[in-house]
Amino acid sequence: MTVKRSEDGKRTWLYGEELSGTDIVSFNLYRLAAPGSILKPCEMSSAKVIEFVLGFEPGIEKAAPRP
């Protein structure tokens, strides 16, 4: 999973790959000057992106063993 935010905070980009498969999720989220945001999925449905974000549970990253 990679998340990047623009310097002005108006755009958030997310890209994630399924660990046990080949599925991906990718989108841009634009924050508007007026209240609200615009979701722009990258070659997938908004429903898929929303389902992923609402169901996301971060795993615990394991540190590499020390020599």
trRosetta pair geometry for C-beta under 8 A, 3 or more apart (Angstrom, degrees):
i j d omega theta_ij theta_ji phi_ij phi_ji
1 14 7.2 -16 -166 -166 89 92
1 15 7.3 165 -150 89 44 50
1 16 4.2 -1 -104 -105 78 99
1 17 7.8 -145 -64 24 50 60
2 13 8.0 -12 114 112 92 91
2 14 7.1 161 86 -152 55 46
2 15 4.8 -1 55 57 100 94
2 16 7.3 -173 22 -73 59 56
3 12 6.7 -10 -169 -174 95 97
3 13 7.1 159 -154 84 47 54
3 14 5.1 -8 -104 -102 79 81
4 12 7.4 163 85 -156 46 51
4 13 4.8 -7 58 57 93 103
5 9 6.2 8 169 -114 118 51
5 11 7.1 156 -155 88 52 55
5 12 5.2 -18 -102 -104 79 74
5 13 7.7 -171 -78 20 32 71
6 9 6.6 -115 76 -23 80 13
6 10 5.7 -36 66 51 133 72
6 11 4.2 61 -13 48 124 93
6 12 7.7 -107 3 -64 78 39
8 11 7.9 52 66 12 91 80
9 31 6.9 -24 133 39 77 142
10 30 6.3 11 156 -156 83 71
10 31 5.1 -127 -144 54 54 91
11 28 5.9 -20 -163 -168 103 103
11 29 7.1 148 -156 76 50 51
11 30 5.5 -15 -100 -102 78 68
11 31 7.5 -137 -64 14 34 78
12 28 7.2 150 78 -159 47 52
12 29 4.5 -10 58 55 98 103
12 31 7.9 63 -7 -27 96 98
13 26 7.9 1 -176 -167 83 80
13 27 7.5 -169 -145 96 52 42
13 28 5.3 -19 -99 -102 77 74
13 29 7.9 -165 -73 20 33 70
14 25 7.1 -13 118 115 105 95
14 26 6.8 -168 96 -136 62 43
14 27 5.8 4 53 53 94 78
14 29 7.7 29 -1 -7 105 106
15 24 7.1 -14 -168 -174 78 111
15 25 7.5 171 -149 89 35 56
15 26 4.6 14 -110 -108 75 95
16 24 6.6 160 86 -158 51 63
16 25 4.9 1 55 53 99 94
16 26 7.4 -171 25 -69 58 60
16 52 7.2 170 60 174 137 138
17 23 7.6 146 -160 87 52 49
17 24 5.3 -27 -103 -103 63 84
18 21 4.2 -17 110 59 135 92
18 22 6.7 -6 55 45 116 14
18 23 4.0 56 -17 57 136 87
18 24 7.0 -111 -6 -69 82 39
25 44 6.9 -95 -128 61 60 162
25 48 6.7 -159 -115 137 99 99
25 49 6.0 138 -165 -110 109 65
25 52 4.6 72 -102 -105 165 178
26 41 7.3 102 86 -166 59 63
26 42 3.9 -42 104 48 107 126
26 43 7.5 22 64 42 113 86
26 44 7.3 118 47 15 74 121
27 39 6.2 -7 179 -171 135 86
27 40 6.2 154 -164 82 80 50
27 41 4.6 -43 -101 -107 104 50
27 42 5.9 -153 -86 -4 41 82
27 44 7.9 -87 -67 59 94 106
27 49 4.8 57 -44 -129 147 143
28 39 7.8 154 85 -159 51 42
28 40 4.5 -10 62 63 95 107
28 42 7.3 86 -10 -50 83 97
29 37 5.6 9 -180 171 93 131
29 38 7.4 164 -157 81 49 46
29 39 5.6 -15 -108 -105 78 66
29 40 7.5 -171 -80 24 32 73
30 37 6.2 158 81 -164 48 75
30 38 4.6 -8 58 56 105 95
30 40 6.8 41 -8 -5 105 113
31 37 5.1 -38 -102 -104 52 94
32 35 7.3 10 78 89 107 13
32 36 5.1 3 37 79 128 81
32 37 6.2 -164 -2 -96 86 33
32 38 6.6 84 -51 -16 105 93
39 46 5.7 101 104 -132 128 106
39 49 6.5 171 175 98 129 147
39 50 7.7 30 -179 -63 171 91
41 44 4.9 -102 163 71 127 75
41 45 6.4 28 71 112 169 12
41 46 5.4 -150 -20 -81 127 52
41 48 7.0 94 -140 63 150 99
41 49 4.8 -144 -96 -33 111 136
44 48 4.8 -78 158 65 116 142
44 49 6.5 131 98 -45 113 89
45 48 4.7 105 63 -1 85 98
45 49 7.3 -151 99 0 51 84
46 49 5.6 -57 -153 39 39 111
46 50 6.1 36 152 -19 71 108
47 50 5.8 -56 -143 40 29 109
47 51 6.1 32 157 -21 65 108
48 51 5.8 -55 -146 36 27 112
48 52 6.4 29 155 -20 62 107
49 52 5.8 -57 -152 35 29 112
49 53 6.3 23 156 -15 66 108
50 53 5.9 -56 -143 39 30 107
50 54 6.1 22 162 -12 66 112
51 54 6.2 -61 -142 43 24 105
51 55 6.0 2 165 0 62 120
52 55 6.3 -78 -145 49 21 97
52 56 6.2 43 157 -56 64 97
53 56 5.8 -32 -147 -6 29 119
